[in-house]
Every structure is written in structure tokens, then in C-alpha cells.
């Protein structure tokens, strides 16, 4: 019996090969756009931040339980010391999980209540755990849909359970995912995070600074203690590598109420 002749569009060996990379890129560009359009997604409020925080009560319980477990030890092993320090850091970071939930909840309710072109600003996250999960959870608690732009990584879970399934994606190419973060964005909240969060923040600032992102889009850095302890932004100006006006591309906020009020003011007055 003769073997079946493969059609090019159904040849998985070819489609997964080097030569078909442009086709795979186009698929990641076109398919999400079609799905977002079907769900009437025009505007988003994006949340960036660390994948590591947990609900504060859970992080506190894990820390306290481990402390009790090792309290009888006369001397901690290196592994116990490292574990205790890790749990202490996660507990410190995890207050921002709860604040991200509350902020996303307030923003979702506000967006669905107004009658302007800002209506239906969907909460959008990177789809993973931590701050990303908190953003989707806040929208879910408000009874609203939210977007998850996940990415295939070997050491992280898939899209979190609080994101809306029909608005959940798993990208292979980082640069296509980055495009979708900002294409519909009306504003961006950046919570404490690591290298990935810094990459997202500075890429967004660069696109606005250079005029490649041709729209007004406020950026809010959430958590004064974290941001002012991490980066002296005025040093960029002092050394002449950015202009003084570039500092106004973002605002540092320190509470859910402050962040919410600024967002509403900035978007409704734009």
C-alpha cells in the first residue's frame, strides 16, 4: 500500500522545523488577535510583577510553621538557615499579592460601571503565579473576565486557574507576548519583581520614550519601599542618560486607594 502523501499545511515535521519558524510566529500573532476580537477586547489594564509571592496568610503560616519546627534546634544547619531566609523573604513580598488582588478587583468593577470608551478594560497578566495570579484573581472575585498571556517555561506552572479560559494563552515567543501586553494597554501597574519584571518595565518605558508606542499610557510602580530602595531613578538624569522629563513617564504609588484614584483620574482626564 502506498504511503499517504502529506499536505504541507498538515506536515507537523515541517511546521515544527527551522524553515517554518516564520509561519509559527504568524500563528502566534494572528490567532490571539482573532480570539481577543471575538471576546470584544479593546482595552486592557496590565499587571506586571513577581511570580513568587503568595496570599499573605499562606506565606505567614509557612514561615511561622517552619520557625516552630526548628525552634528546638540549638544550631541551624545551612539548609535550615537558607530555608528560613527564603520563607522570610516570601512573607515580606507577599503583602503585595493581597494588594494586587484588591487593586485588580477595584479596577474591574470601575471599568464595568462606566459608560465611556474606557468600559471593559480587561485586567491582563502574564498568566503565571504570584502577582500575575493575584491580578486574575481580583478580576475573578469581581465576577469579571480577565486575560492571561502565559509563556512556556520549563520551571513554572501553566496559566493560573483564575484567568478566563477563553482569554488564556500560552506563547512560545517572548516578543509576540510582549506585543500583546502593550497593544491594547491603557495603563500598566508594575509590582515588585525580578529580572523579568524589570525587562517588562524598561522595555515599556523605552517604547514610550522613543515614541514607538504612539499613545498616552500611564505607568504606576507599586510599592515605594521596594522601588525607592531598588533604583535611584534621579541618577539617570544626573548622568545625562535620560532627560528630566522622562522621570514623569511613571509614578510611584504606595497603596491600593492611591493607585486606584490615580488610574481613574489619569484615564478619565486623558
N, C-alpha and C positions, 0 to 999 in steps of 0.2 A: 504493500500500500504506500502510495506516495505521501511524503510529509506535507503538512499544510503550509502553504506559503503565508508568511506573516505580513500583515499590513503595517506600514511604517508607523501609523498613529497608535498601533496596539503592540508594538515591539518593545517590551519593557527593558530588554537588554540594551537596546539603542537609547531609549528615553532616559535610562539611568547612567548613560555613559558621558564621557567628556564632551563629545561633539554636540550633545543635546542640552548642554547647560543653558544656553540662551532660551530654549523652549521652557525649561523648568523655571527659570527666572520669570518669564512672561506669565506662566501659570500662577505663580505666587503674587504677581502684580494684578492680574485680571480677576481671578476667582474671588478674592476677598472683596474687591470693589463691587462685584455683582451681588454678593451676599449682603454687604452693608447697604447697598441701594435697595434691595428687597425689604430690609428692615427700616427703611427711611432714616438712615443715619446720615446726618449732615454736619452736626456739631458734636464735639467731644470735650470733656474736661479730663486731662491726662494726669495720672498719679505715677510718679517715679519713686523708687526707694528700695531699701534693702530687702532681700529675701529671708533674712534671719530672725526678725522679731516675731513674737507670738502674742496671743492675748495676754495682757499683763498678769492676770491671776494665775494663768498656767505657768508663765515664766517664774513668777514669785514662788509658786508651790514647788516647782522642780528645784529651784535654788535652795529653799528652806529645807526640803526633804533631804537633799544631799548634805547640807550642813549638819543636820541631826544625825545622819548616818555616820559621818566622820568625826562627830564631836567627842567621842571617847578615845580617839587616836591621840597618842602622845606626840607623834610627829607624822606629818602628812608625807606621803610618797610624792614623787614628782608628778605622777599621773593624776593623783588626787588634787594636787595644787593646781595643775593645769585645768582640770575639770571644774574646780570651784571658780577659778577666774573666768572660765568660759561662761558658766551659768550666771555669774555676777554681771558680766557684760551684756548678756542677752536680756537679763532682767532690766538693766538700765535702759537698753534700747527699746524694750517692749512697750514702754508707755506710749510710744509713737504709733504702735499698732492700733491701740484703742482710739487714739486721736484721729487717725486716718479713717477708721470706721465711722466715727461721729461726723467728720467733715464730709465724707462721701455721702452719708445719709442726708445731711442738711442740703447739700448741693443738688442731690437728686430730687428732693421734694420741691426745692425752689424752682428748678428747671421745668418741672412738670406743671407748676402752678401759674406760670406767666404766659402772656398771650402775644409775645413779640417773636421775632425771628430767632431768639435765643431758646425758645421752647425745645424740649427734647435734646438737651446737651447730655449725651450719654457719658457716664463715667467709663473711663478707659484705663486699663492697667496692662502690665506685662504678663499677666496671667498666672504667675507663679505664686509661691507662698509669701509670708511676711507682709510688707506694706502693700504689695500687689493684691494679695488675698483680702486684706483689710478694706481696700477700695471697693472691690467687687462685693464684699460682704455688706458694706454700708449701703450700697445701692440695693442689694437684695433685701435688706431689712426694711427698706423704704417701699418695697414692692415694685421696684423698677428694674428694667433690663440694664445690663452693663456689658462692656466689651473686654475681651481678654486676648491680647496679642502675644501668644506664647511663642517660645523658641525651643528648638530641640537641643537639649544639653545633656551630656552623659551623667551629670551629678545632681540634677534637680528633677522634681516631680513634674507631671504634666500640668495642664491647666487646672486651677483650683475649682472647687465644687460650687463656689458662689457666683461664678460668671454665668451668663446666659448661654446655654449650649449652642443656639443658632448664631451667636455672636462671638464664639470662641474659635480661635485659630492657632495653628502650630506652624510657625515659619521655620524654614531651613536657613534662609539667607538673612543675616542681620540687617543688611542695608535696605531690604524691602520692608522689613518690620519697622525700621526707623522711619521710613517714608510714611507708613500708616499711622505711626504715633502722632505725626505733626500735620498731616494733610487735612484732617478735619478739626484739629485742635483749636479751641477758643481760648484756652488758658492751660497752664501747667503748674502742678504742685510738685515740688521736689522735697521728699522727706530724707532723713539721714540714710546714707547708703555707701556702698564701696565703689570699686573701680567702675562697675557697670553704670551706677547712678551718676558718677562724675562724667563718664563718657556721654551719657544722655544729656546732662545739663550743659556741658561745654559745647557739644555739637549744636544744641538748640540755640544757645547764646551766639555762637558763630554764624549760624544761618540768619538770625535776626540782624546781627551787627553788619553783616556783609550785604544785606538786602536780598538774599536768596529766598527768604521767607517773606513774601510780599504781603504781610498783614500785621496788624497790631495784635500782639499776643502776650498778655501779662504772664510773668513767671514769679512764683512765690516759693521761697526757700523756707521750709517749715522747721522750726527748732533753733532759736537763736543761740542757745548754748552750744549746739553741735556746729553750726555754720561759722559763728564768730571764733570758735576755738580751733576750727579746721583751716580756714582760709582768711588771710588778710587781703581782702579784695582791693583795698586802697593802695597796696604795693604795686598792683598792675598800673595804676595811674601814676604813682610816684616814679616808677621806672620808665614811664612813657610808652608802655607797650599797648595800652588802650587809652582812649580819650576819657576825660572826666564824665562826659555824658553817658558812656557805656555802663557806668555803675547803676544808672537808672533803668537798665533793662530788666532788673529784678528787684523784688522787695523781700526782706526777711520778716517772717511772721512767727508769732510765738504761742498762739492759742487757736482753737477751733473758731471761736467767735470772731477774733481779729481776721483770720484768713477768710472766713465766710463773708464778712461785711466788706472787706476789700474787693473780693471777687465780684460780688453783686454790684458794688459801686463802679468798678472798672469796666465791667461788661455792659451795664445798663447805660453808662455815660459815653461809651465808645461809638 
